[in-house]
Amino acid sequence: MALYALNIVDANVDAHLKQFNVDDDLSFDMEPFLDLDPVTNNPSYGMALIIKF
């Protein structure tokens, strides 16, 4: 019974994503960044997540 329900959920997700926009103008990028605090001069490290539509 659980496999049947999982199959129904999977079919609904596939049908929903069928019209998903996969145009070349869409992009997803992650870039590392380093920032310095001007008061204490301590570095801050992190990752930047960039999503373009």
C-alpha positions as CSV (number, residue, x, y, z in Angstrom):
1,M,0.0,0.0,0.0
2,A,2.8,2.4,0.8
3,L,4.5,1.8,-2.5
4,Y,1.2,2.6,-4.3
5,A,0.9,5.9,-2.4
6,L,4.5,6.7,-3.1
7,N,3.9,6.0,-6.8
8,I,0.9,8.4,-6.8
9,V,3.0,11.2,-5.1
10,D,5.8,10.7,-7.6
11,A,3.4,10.9,-10.6
12,N,1.9,14.1,-9.2
13,V,5.4,15.7,-8.7
14,D,6.4,14.7,-12.2
15,A,3.2,16.2,-13.7
16,H,3.7,19.4,-11.7
17,L,7.3,19.8,-12.9
18,K,6.5,19.0,-16.6
19,Q,6.0,22.7,-17.3
20,F,9.0,23.9,-15.2
21,N,10.9,26.6,-17.0
22,V,14.4,25.4,-18.0
23,D,15.3,28.4,-20.0
24,D,19.0,29.4,-20.4
25,D,18.3,32.7,-18.6
26,L,17.9,30.8,-15.3
27,S,21.1,30.2,-13.3
28,F,22.1,29.1,-9.8
29,D,25.6,29.8,-8.5
30,M,27.5,29.6,-5.2
31,E,30.6,31.7,-4.7
32,P,32.9,31.9,-1.7
33,F,33.4,35.4,-0.3
34,L,35.8,37.1,2.2
35,D,34.8,40.3,4.0
36,L,36.8,42.4,6.4
37,D,35.1,44.1,9.4
38,P,36.2,47.8,9.2
39,V,36.2,48.3,12.9
40,T,38.0,45.1,14.2
41,N,39.7,44.2,10.9
42,N,38.5,40.6,11.5
43,P,37.8,38.5,8.3
44,S,34.4,37.0,7.7
45,Y,34.2,33.9,5.5
46,G,31.1,32.6,3.8
47,M,29.3,31.4,0.7
48,A,27.1,33.6,-1.5
49,L,24.1,32.0,-3.1
50,I,23.2,33.7,-6.4
51,I,19.9,33.0,-8.2
52,K,19.1,34.8,-11.5
53,F,15.8,34.7,-13.3
